[in-house]
Amino acid sequence: MSLTLIVLLPFIGAVLPAIMIRAGRNACATATGSVTLLALILLMAKAPAVIAGEVFQVSYNWLPELGLNVTFFLDGLGLLFATLILGIGLLIIIYARFYLSKNDPMGRFYVFLLLFQGAMVGIVLSDNILLLLIFWELTSLSSFLLIGYWKHLPEGRQGARMALAVTGAGGLAMIAGMLIVGDIVGSYNLTDILANADLIQASPMYVPALVLILLGCFTKSAQFPFHFWLPHAMAAPTPVSAYLHSATMVKAGIFLMARMWPVLSGTPEWFYIVATAGLVTMVLGAWIAIFKHDLKGLLAYSTVSHLGLVTMLFGFGTPMAAVAGVFHIINHATFKAALFMTAGIVDHETGTRDIRRFGGLLNLMPIAGTIGIISAASMAGVIPFNGFLSKEMMLEEAWHTVWFDQNWLVPLLATIGAIFSVAYSFRFIFHVWLGKPRDENLPHHPHDPPFGMWAPPAFLTVLVVLIGLFPATIAGPLVAATSGAVIGGELPEYHLALWHGLTPALGMSAIALVLGALLLMRHAGLLSATANLSRPDAKSMFDCAMAKLVALSRFVSDNLHNGSLQRYLAIMVVSAVAIGVSGFYAKPDYLSGSRELLEVSPPAAIAWLLLVVTCIASVFMHHNRLLTLLLVGVIGLIVSLGFIYLSAPDLALTQISVEVVTVILMLLALNILPKETPKESLPGRKMRDGIVSIAAGLGIGGAIWAIMTRDLPNSISAYHLANSKTEGGGTNVVNVILVDFRGFDTFGEIIVLGIAALSIFALIETVTQGEAAKRLANWVVDNRRSADRHPMMMVVATRVMLPLSLMVGVYIFLRGHNEPGGGFIAGLVVSVALVMQYMASGFGWTQNRMKVNYHGMIGLGVIAAAITGVSAWVAGLPFLTSGFTHVHLPIVGEFELASAMGFDLGVFLTVVGAVMLALAKLSQVERMAEHVDVNLDPMDHDPSASVATPEKEA
Amino acid sequence: MEFLVASSIGLLTTCGTYLLLRGRTFPVVIGLALLSYAVNVFLFAMGRLTINMPPILRDGVTEYTDPLPQALVLTAIVISFGMTALIVVLSIRAYLEIGNDHVDGRPVGEPSEAGDKN
């Protein structure tokens, strides 16, 4: 439990700084620090047990179907990294309190920092690689926010984007690699994966997985050729550089290599990829660092170089090298974080980071100077500091390494790397702190910073010295526990000590110190000699590559997504056809099956012929919109007839009533819209569309032919038929399915219908504003009108029909559970009956008599359906479980009264409300366009009125 | 009979798709209507074709057509009415807002996409 808390604390605590900043900067920093301190204490409570060899584990199910569970485990390796993250994190929080100026939003800084901290702790404690990947991406994101913290600086923004692009791309590659590994092992748990090294290395997918995972590690840990983002990330505030880009985040890649070391290492592929990348990075980074004039730039490249060193050690693949790697991780974190903080102090106190302007700063800032000199000496590998110890171990391992049968190459290059490393470390010492001041006019007059700013690096420097002097006592247990976790087996024989006798490594160290010092003496000459060399500029290359990618994406999206609906629809139809065609060819037994076919009756053949003719006519005459609409009505009628013929009475009833309201709706629309479609498509376009549509039609027709000529496999329909009467209390199986078996679907559908009607309402309600209102105001009636707006015959007929049609509606509704009918159909029938009144007697007259609020009706319908569903809960049954009872009514006879009827009532109300709302709103636009007052009389000429007052007529 | 239904579905799809690809809103709406006929009948035909076997339970009758596709199609018909109504109103609103009924909202007089490409 407390293990989970260690991971969660920073995330939960991330809220605190945002709140506490109102109470002042000290309160904010204290709150942030206490969160980290608490997590650190929890961790330290477990440290003794872990060092003794115990492994803590905790597990919660999250998405077990995906193999993604929240599982954490704490072993030696996790302990080391978690200690670094939380410990150095705490120091950085203190340091940042004094580093950030009054103008910097400190609350935001600490929020980002804690988010990062949580993500980082998550990485090192995850036992599930999918969970690890989530945290991995979180570190990329929080690092992006932190690098770009000073968002007013273009370097900050660019550096943040570059870091995100590089580490994000690597992260994607790593996801693929991890998925492959998980697939090979059959589990995403690290503990399972670590136990199956043989399985993974024997798999043919080993090399792809290795390369993909290493891409993630190398980008994160800035290994060649992905090292270029790290120096640009130095645009971040120095606490961020010290924390993320030296001590923790860039070590995430190293951590993963260490974590996967037992599984992935030991093969030639691992050795040549990892060791070579590490070696090249180490030498190259160190070489570039010598020439950097920016204090943080120098440290950034030295970090690149040291990360290369550790990578190379893990790449060697021997247990001893792994121990050396682990030890160097500790040492590097201590001296490099101290160095970065010192650089921040210098920057803060002098106002510049240009090494060429420094010199003799030790006299002005003795405390910071001492810290800087000791840490830099450790970085150079000077006795007796901790950097010396691990560098000795590295050289010792390099001495024994044979690269492509060349036993001299790795030792030589390692020594060269060490020489460069000495050169830039000494440069940091001699050009900054010692010698004479070179620039008397520094922006500020430097002096030692406040205690809070120098205490954190001083603490680390004390560690640098103590580990150097008493390595076995101070760091020994941690190194042993960590190395044991990395190697996953017996530890090799090793001694952490300053003196190992006269070894080759000692010789190489001595050579490095002497030659490095000599190199620095020649620094000025070297600078001018290399000044004119053309170096590849990573940033311009990166920018160029990004610009090309952006151009490519823009090209693709501009062509696919050019704002033309015609283009989108064409692409969608063509893709659908292409997918269908590929499916046809993938399994070429798609045509005729062996099912016995129905005979063609003459009426069916006639209907089919009519359908074919109307379909074709509707395409060829589609420029005449009114005619097309009539043709579509005919097609709808034939489809309804087809439903009746093919044993689907409910569908036929629904289709025909929907047909009526649809045609009315379209007629209303055509009143406003142009009556003709202009002939504007060119022949080529028509040809293209024709070919695409014919292909689509052939595909769909072929598919359904193939289906219909085969027998129906066993489906769930038999269940519905068998249980409709007994469980749902109805003999109309279709209706029982709608209101009972699949009532939840229907519930969703009436909600959709209601939302559609409300959207129509919203679209029309706002038509009185802007351009639309102007156009409506200037509307000219563009078609001939009937002289008799409300013919008397029609008014009388519809008036007589109304009670009859309503009665039919009620009848259809009531019998729906047992005979064809039900809420949907009844709703449509009643809507048609009401619409007839509107059409015949005019909107105004009808509206005055229809006091129904259609919005309310839709809402009432949905609520009625919901209440029916919820009432099942009262009986302790699941949502929408229906009950029924037999009722005997005089005249009507015996029928089942099912609770589903309440649900059907909801459907009915929603359908009526939605249809009527849509049509009523549409007719509102018409009335606005026609500038005619709403008629309040039922008909234009009222005969009764003229009979009553014959004198006036005369 | 199966051939008649299959060919009708295919024809409705062809005509619907062709109208769907036109440049004005009204043919597109009509095309969608034709396509929804095609889709509804397609779904219905998934339950295979039968005559005189409506899924209304009767004593002594054991053979019924498949009720499930019918139930699905019934709601589909009503929903597609709702959607048709919505896009009809949307096209009216668009027509009133921009003064023409081109699906891309292009002011009258500008060359159509067909003119650009062909």
Interface residues (C-beta under 8 A of the other chain):
Chain A: G563 S564 L565 Q566 R567 L569 A570 V573 R595 L597 L598 E599 V600 S601 A604 A605 W608 L611 V612 C615 I616 S618 V619 H622 R625 T628 L629 V632 I635 G636 V639 G642 F643 Y645 L646 S647 A648 P649 D650 L651 T654 Q655 V658 V661 T662 L665 M666 A669 L670 I672 L673 P674 T677 P678 E680 S681 L682 P683 G684 R685 D689 G690 V692 S693 I694 A696 G697 L698 I700 G701 G702 I704 W705 I707 M708 T709 D711 L712 S715 I716 S717 H720 L721 S724 K725 T731 N732 V733 V734 I737 L738 R742 D745 T746 E749 V752 L753 A756 A757 S759 I760 L763 I764 V767 G770 E771 A772 R775 L776 N818 E819 P820 F824 L828 V911 A914 V915 A918 K921 L922 V925
Chain B: M1 E2 F3 L4 V5 A6 S7 S8 I9 G10 L11 L12 T13 T14 C15 G16 T17 Y18 L19 L20 L21 R22 G23 R24 T25 F26 P27 V28 V29 I30 A33 L34 Y37 A38 N40 V41 F42 F44 A45 M46 G47 R48 L49 T50 I51 N52 M53 P54 P55 I56 L57 R58 Y64 T65 D66 P67 L68 Q70 A71 V73 L74 T75 I77 V78 I79 F81 G82 M83 T84 A85 L86 V88 V89 L90 S91 I92 R93 Y95 L96 E97 I98 G99 D101 V103 D104 S112 E113 A114 G115 K117 N118
